[in-house]
Amino acid sequence: MNDIIAGLQNSFHEMTWLEAIAVLFAVLSVIFQKKNNILVYPTGIISTGIYTYLLSREHFKLYADATLNAYYLVMSIYGWVYWARQGPAKPAVKISRSTPREMTMAIFIALTGWAVFYILLANFSDSNVPVMDAFISATACGGMWLLAKRKLENWILLNISNFVAVPLLFYKHLYLTAFLTIFLFIIAIFGYLSWRKAVLEQEITQS
């Protein structure tokens, strides 16, 4: 416990202004996601752009995580455009449940991503945690794909990623980011419940 407290203190002392901005916008992004607000994307773009740079540095060697944030960046741009659709020809996208085909695609993205990330990390990097790093990134990729389509089940995959990420972040002595991930995990639970309520209300109205 003392090591964690000391590590957290060191994290605050060593935290650059870039990391501080990334943490702030990551928190804002997940709050906007819970509220089903399109601002989830511009705030997420800022956070993931910074984390892509920070995590790829030699000191941390979380290359899959860095690649994941780059993927987040691309999917955030796609999601921002997709969510912003409006007008008679293109009605605004509502929260909905994933179809079996969409869920299959998300799982396929996660499993394929896990294999690809692991092969790349194990053979072409000096990562010492290729299995976990690859799994965290791959499941988050599947979740982000569902989020871009405004699907309820995105929270499940994203929280599987968060759950596994916490011990890895503590192992890497990234205590501040570990506590941020715990916060995101808790918010995601409430986010799922909030989105589920919205979906149920829509289903009742439609029936």
N, C-alpha and C positions, 0 to 999 in steps of 0.2 A: 504493500500500500504506500509506503514511504517513497518507493521508487517511482510509482505513478504520480504522486504529488510533486516530487522533484522534477520528473519529466514534464509535467504540465507547466510548472513554473519556467522551466527551460524553454518550452514551446512558446510561451508568452514573450520571453526575453529575446528569442531568436526569430520570432515571427516578423516577416517583412510586411511592408505596407501592401504589397501585392497579395500575400496570403490573407491579410485582414480583409481586403476588399473581396476576395474570392469567398471567404467564409460568410461575410455579410450578405452577399448576393445569393449564395446557396440557400441561406435561411429564408430570404425573401422569396426565392423561387418556389420552394416547397410550400410556403404559406399561400402563395398565389395559386399553386396547383391544387391545394386543398379547397380553396374557394372557387375553383373552376374558372379562374380569371386568366385571360390571355397574356397578362404580364408575366406569367410563369416563363415565357420564352425569352423576352429581352433580358430579364434578370438572370436566367439560366445561361444565356449566351455569354454574358460577362464572366460569370463564375467558372464555367467550363473552359472558356478560352484561357483564363489565368491558370487553372489547374492543369491544363494540357501542358503548359510550359513548365510549371513547378514540378510535377510528378515525373517528367521525363529527364530531369536533371540527375546526374550520376549519383548524387548523395542518397536519393531514395530508391532508385532502380525499380520503380513500379511502372514498368513500360506498358503493360496491358491496361492499367488504370489510366495512364496518359492517353493511350489510344482510345480508350472508352470515352474520355472527355472530349476528344476530337470528334468521335462519333456522335456524342451528345450535341456538340456544336452544330453538326450537319443536320441532325434530326430536329433540333430546336428551330432551325430556319424553316425546315419542311413543315413542322407542326404549327409554327406561327402562321404560315401561309394557309395551311389546311383549316385551322381554327377560325381564321379571319374570313372565310367564305361567307358571303351573304347576298341577298337579292333573290328575286323570284326564280331565276335559273339555277342558282346555287345557294340553297338555304343553309343557315348556320348549322354547324355540326353540333349535335347534342351528345351528352353522355349516353352510352349504351353498353350492353353486355357484348362480349366477344362472341362471334359465331364460332362453331367448331373449326371452320377453316382458318379463321384468324388466330384462334388459340393454337392450332397445330403449327401455323407459321411462326408464332412467337416462340414456341418450344423448339421448333427447328432452328430458329436463329440462335437460341440459347445453347443448344447442344452442339451445333456446328461451330459456333463462335468459341465454345469451350475447347473443342478439339484444335481449331486453327490457332487460337491464342497460345494453347499449351505447346504445340509443336514449335511455334515461332520463339516462344520464351525459352523452352528447353534446349533448343538447338542454335539459336542466333542471338542470345542475350546472356548476361551474367546474372540473371534473376535467380535468387535462392528460394523463391516461393512460387514456382510456375503454375502449380495445380490450383492453388487458392486464388492467385492473382487472375488467372485465366477464367476461373469459375465466376468470380465476382463481376468481372467485366462482361462475360457472356450473358449471364442472367439479366444484368442491367440493360444490355442491348435489346433483349427481347421485351423487357418492360418499357423501355423508351419507345419502341416501335408501336406498342399498344397505346401509350400515352399520346403519341402524335395523332392517333386515330380516335382519341377520346374514349378509350375502352376502360371499363371498370376494373378489369383484371390487371391493369398495368401496376396497380399498387402491390399486388401479390408478388410479382416477379421482382419489382424494385426492392421490396422489403426482404426477400430472400437474399438478394445481393447485399443489402445493408447489414443483415444479421451475420453473414459470413465475414463481411469486411471489418467489423469491429475488432475481433481478436487479432486480425492481421495488422491493423493499424497500431494496436498496442504493441505488438511484436516489433514493428518498425519504429517504435518510439514516436509515432505521430499522434501524441496524446490529444492535442487540440482537435485534430480532424476526427479522431476516434469518438470524442464526446459530441462533436457535430453530427456524426453519423448516428449515434444513439438518439440524438434529438430528432433527426430526420426519420428514424425508424418509428418513433412515437407519433410524430406528426402524420406519418403515412398510415398508421392504424386509424386515426381519426379521419384522414382523407378518404380511406376506403369506405368507412361507415357513412360519411357525408355523401359520397358519390352513389353508394348503394341506395341510400334514401331517395336521392333524386331519380334514380332509375326506377325504383318501385313506384314512385309517384307518377312517373311518365307511363308506366305499364297500367296503373289503375285508371288513369285518364283515357288511355287508348282503348281500354276494355269497356 
